[in-house]
Amino acid sequence: MFLLSVLSAPAMIAGLLLADPESASHNPKEWNPVIDPSTFASEVTSPYFPLVPGTVMEYSGTTRDGNETLRVEVTRRHKTILGVATTVVIETASLDGEVIEIAENWFAQDGEGNVWYFGEFTQDFQGGNPTGTAGSWEAGVNDARPGIIMLAHPNPGDTYYQEFAPDVAQDLARVMKIDEALTVPYGSYTGVLVTKEWNPLDPGNPERKYYAPGVGLIQDDVLTLNAVYSH
């Protein structure tokens, strides 16, 4: 059952932003978002995280394990979670041409422009065979709560949970910059948003991500954006 909010969205977000990310990472129960489905929009139009149905984004990068690729497809499907009609996004990760993971992700945008992450179903593969669903979670199930994937008005220092599922997924993000310039194979951008993301369950591997206005994610520590097209 979803909880009816008595707060406006700006007040709710301000109350959830974490002033001390280090202490917050050891006290995840502080993350208690209140979701009112009536405040959510039907589309995700955030400039840093636009989800236009039919859009496909392709990324690639090289690691010591091999050549990695990622295909992100914004589908025309929806999944209702906590009373909110979320947009379904499919991510297909491959290593040296072999699929190693397919994840179905669920996002929705509130009336103020904050994009919420309601969970994912992740299927791992090895040699073409499914091997497990570790990392899967859904808001409202087993005390999992939605997180914020993108703030409506990000400012340096803002810190927040991107996903919250006890002992499964507890990623946090902190806004580092909002004025970076960056060139990737797909193009050159200014006004790029830079975030630092980390998982308290695996604190030794922080990651930086770069979001360009009007496009979305263009680079992380491994992958860069190569192509965007519609189908």
Secondary structure per residue as TSV (DSSP state, phi and psi in degrees):
chain	resnum	aa	ss	phi	psi
A	1	M	-	360.0	132.9
A	2	F	-	-80.6	160.0
A	3	L	-	-100.7	128.5
A	4	L	-	-75.4	129.4
A	5	S	-	-86.2	140.9
A	6	V	-	-109.7	6.4
A	7	L	S	-107.3	150.1
A	8	S	-	-72.4	159.7
A	9	A	H	-59.8	-44.3
A	10	P	H	-59.8	-41.1
A	11	A	H	-66.3	-38.0
A	12	M	H	-64.7	-46.0
A	13	I	H	-64.8	-43.3
A	14	A	H	-59.3	-36.4
A	15	G	H	-72.8	-23.1
A	16	L	H	-91.8	-23.9
A	17	L	S	-58.3	136.4
A	18	L	-	-96.9	117.0
A	19	A	S	-71.1	-31.4
A	20	D	-	-125.9	93.2
A	21	P	H	-62.2	-30.1
A	22	E	H	-69.4	-46.9
A	23	S	H	-69.5	-35.2
A	24	A	H	-63.1	-34.9
A	25	S	H	-65.3	-20.4
A	26	H	T	-99.7	1.4
A	27	N	-	-138.0	63.0
A	28	P	G	-63.5	-17.4
A	29	K	G	-67.1	-9.6
A	30	E	G	-67.5	-18.0
A	31	W	-	-86.2	101.7
A	32	N	-	-133.2	68.4
A	33	P	-	-66.4	145.4
A	34	V	-	-108.4	120.3
A	35	I	-	-105.8	121.3
A	36	D	-	-113.9	106.2
A	37	P	G	-55.7	-28.0
A	38	S	G	-67.7	-15.4
A	39	T	G	-93.0	-0.8
A	40	F	B	-93.0	144.2
A	41	A	-	-85.1	166.2
A	42	S	S	-85.2	-14.4
A	43	E	S	-130.6	158.4
A	44	V	B	-105.5	106.4
A	45	T	-	-117.7	11.3
A	46	S	-	-51.5	131.4
A	47	P	T	-61.4	-30.7
A	48	Y	T	-90.5	-8.8
A	49	F	S	-150.0	56.4
A	50	P	-	-74.3	137.7
A	51	L	B	-123.3	89.0
A	52	V	-	-92.0	118.0
A	53	P	T	-53.2	135.5
A	54	G	T	93.7	-8.6
A	55	T	E	-78.3	138.8
A	56	V	E	-124.6	132.4
A	57	M	E	-120.8	134.6
A	58	E	E	-120.9	133.5
A	59	Y	E	-125.7	157.7
A	60	S	E	-151.6	159.9
A	61	G	E	-172.1	166.3
A	62	T	E	-121.6	132.4
A	63	T	E	-126.4	178.9
A	64	R	T	-67.4	-16.5
A	65	D	T	-84.5	-18.5
A	66	G	E	140.9	-163.9
A	67	N	E	-90.0	119.3
A	68	E	E	-101.9	142.3
A	69	T	E	-133.0	153.6
A	70	L	E	-139.4	128.2
A	71	R	E	-112.7	122.4
A	72	V	E	-114.6	118.3
A	73	E	E	-116.2	123.2
A	74	V	E	-86.9	109.7
A	75	T	E	-83.9	173.5
A	76	R	E	-96.4	10.8
A	77	R	E	-92.2	158.2
A	78	H	E	-132.2	152.0
A	79	K	E	-131.1	127.4
A	80	T	E	-86.6	121.7
A	81	I	E	-132.2	128.2
A	82	L	T	52.7	33.4
A	83	G	T	82.7	0.5
A	84	V	E	-105.3	132.4
A	85	A	E	-81.9	101.0
A	86	T	E	-88.5	153.6
A	87	T	E	-85.5	133.7
A	88	V	E	-91.6	124.9
A	89	V	E	-122.0	127.9
A	90	I	E	-104.7	126.5
A	91	E	E	-113.0	128.4
A	92	T	E	-119.8	113.5
A	93	A	E	-102.6	136.5
A	94	S	E	-131.6	151.6
A	95	L	E	-126.9	118.9
A	96	D	T	52.3	39.9
A	97	G	T	85.0	-2.9
A	98	E	E	-107.2	128.1
A	99	V	E	-64.1	127.6
A	100	I	E	-116.0	-15.0
A	101	E	E	-161.8	138.4
A	102	I	E	-127.2	126.7
A	103	A	E	-126.5	133.0
A	104	E	E	-100.5	117.8
A	105	N	E	-111.2	153.0
A	106	W	E	-129.1	120.0
A	107	F	E	-128.4	152.1
A	108	A	E	-153.6	152.3
A	109	Q	E	-112.8	132.0
A	110	D	B	-82.1	175.6
A	111	G	T	-64.8	-18.6
A	112	E	T	-91.6	-8.8
A	113	G	S	104.6	1.6
A	114	N	-	-76.1	133.2
A	115	V	E	-99.2	123.6
A	116	W	E	-101.9	147.2
A	117	Y	E	-110.1	117.3
A	118	F	E	-100.9	2.9
A	119	G	E	130.6	-175.0
A	120	E	E	-158.3	152.6
A	121	F	E	-114.9	115.4
A	122	T	E	-111.6	129.4
A	123	Q	E	-119.3	119.8
A	124	D	E	-89.3	151.6
A	125	F	E	-133.9	149.7
A	126	Q	E	-144.7	122.7
A	127	G	T	61.7	29.2
A	128	G	T	83.9	-0.9
A	129	N	E	-110.4	138.3
A	130	P	E	-65.9	138.0
A	131	T	E	-122.3	-11.4
A	132	G	E	164.6	170.3
A	133	T	-	-126.1	30.0
A	134	A	T	-58.4	138.8
A	135	G	T	94.5	-6.6
A	136	S	-	-74.0	142.8
A	137	W	E	-162.3	157.6
A	138	E	E	-141.1	129.1
A	139	A	T	-56.7	133.2
A	140	G	T	94.9	-6.1
A	141	V	S	-114.9	128.0
A	142	N	T	55.0	43.2
A	143	D	T	67.2	14.5
A	144	A	-	-75.1	143.2
A	145	R	E	-129.7	147.2
A	146	P	E	-64.9	149.1
A	147	G	E	-115.8	-179.5
A	148	I	E	-107.9	122.9
A	149	I	E	-89.6	-25.5
A	150	M	E	-155.7	126.5
A	151	L	-	-76.3	150.7
A	152	A	S	-66.8	-38.0
A	153	H	S	-134.3	75.3
A	154	P	-	-68.1	139.6
A	155	N	-	-133.4	145.0
A	156	P	T	-52.4	131.6
A	157	G	T	100.6	-21.3
A	158	D	-	-59.1	130.9
A	159	T	E	-132.5	136.3
A	160	Y	E	-159.6	159.0
A	161	Y	E	-79.3	132.5
A	162	Q	S	-91.3	-31.8
A	163	E	E	-148.0	145.9
A	164	F	E	-142.2	100.0
A	165	A	B	-139.1	109.2
A	166	P	T	-50.0	126.6
A	167	D	T	65.8	8.5
A	168	V	T	-121.8	-56.1
A	169	A	B	-148.7	117.7
A	170	Q	-	-138.8	39.4
A	171	D	-	-64.0	138.8
A	172	L	E	-117.4	158.9
A	173	A	E	-135.7	149.5
A	174	R	E	-132.7	132.4
A	175	V	E	-74.9	124.7
A	176	M	E	-100.8	-46.1
A	177	K	E	-144.9	158.4
A	178	I	E	-129.6	10.4
A	179	D	E	-136.8	30.1
A	180	E	E	-75.8	150.3
A	181	A	E	-110.7	136.5
A	182	L	E	-153.2	140.6
A	183	T	E	-116.5	130.6
A	184	V	E	-128.0	171.1
A	185	P	T	-53.5	-30.3
A	186	Y	T	-79.3	-21.4
A	187	G	E	163.8	179.1
A	188	S	E	-111.2	140.9
A	189	Y	E	-139.4	150.0
A	190	T	E	-121.6	170.0
A	191	G	E	64.5	31.5
A	192	V	E	-79.0	134.3
A	193	L	E	-86.3	130.0
A	194	V	E	-115.2	127.5
A	195	T	E	-121.7	152.1
A	196	K	E	-108.4	128.2
A	197	E	E	-123.3	143.1
A	198	W	E	-153.2	162.8
A	199	N	E	-120.6	115.9
A	200	P	T	-57.3	-22.7
A	201	L	T	-76.5	-15.6
A	202	D	E	-145.3	67.7
A	203	P	E	-68.6	-9.6
A	204	G	E	-86.4	2.7
A	205	N	E	-129.6	66.5
A	206	P	E	-69.2	157.1
A	207	E	E	-139.4	143.4
A	208	R	E	-104.5	140.4
A	209	K	E	-128.6	149.6
A	210	Y	E	-126.2	124.8
A	211	Y	E	-119.6	125.7
A	212	A	E	-99.4	139.3
A	213	P	T	-58.3	133.9
A	214	G	T	81.8	-7.5
A	215	V	T	-121.5	-51.2
A	216	G	E	109.6	-148.3
A	217	L	E	-64.1	125.4
A	218	I	E	-116.5	-17.0
A	219	Q	E	-164.6	146.7
A	220	D	-	-130.7	-161.5
A	221	D	S	-68.3	-16.6
A	222	V	S	-121.9	-43.8
A	223	L	-	-103.5	147.4
A	224	T	E	-127.9	153.0
A	225	L	E	-78.1	126.9
A	226	N	E	-106.8	-35.1
A	227	A	E	-154.5	148.5
A	228	V	E	-136.6	128.7
A	229	Y	E	-151.8	170.0
A	230	S	E	-115.3	154.2
A	231	H	-	-146.5	360.0
